[in-house]
């Protein structure tokens, strides 16, 4: 099983898109989407308080809350273990952003995070990022570091924001994983850079 983060919000309704992305890696047993920010829906009295049902109904009726979080995450279960290793080699994987409503300019892309279902983080290639606003998102933070370090040929592999389980809002911190550990020293020089009006 692999974890896939920073997927477009539209994947909440079109889970088959997740299968299309990874079908070339190996035979897929199943896919599922998680961490969908929903607006809420009234349930029958006997189901009151059933948050899992609220999320399912909202996802199926397209009552998603893009003001809270503009991405979802998912899981892909492969039939063979080797497919997991091949999928991990795709980082950083860039896909078209299905939620891009701007039809006048070039199509935007989104950098998705491919990881093991139980991630094993490499601290030698990772930096901690703090003082993030609650509306921070993976894609803009990815682009922030890519832009700051572009002259040094640094490759950002993925971004992981820590989010509140109930609200799906960023808790104010996250981690940036680089392709090479030599990038960490360069990234630390970005301390104090301004992202979403915060240092």
Helices and strands as residue ranges (DSSP letters): E 2-8, G 9-12, H 16-22, E 28-34, G 45-47, H 51-60, E 71-78, H 81-88, E 93-96, E 109-116, G 123-125, E 126-130, H 138-148, G 150-152, E 156-163, E 170-178, H 183-188
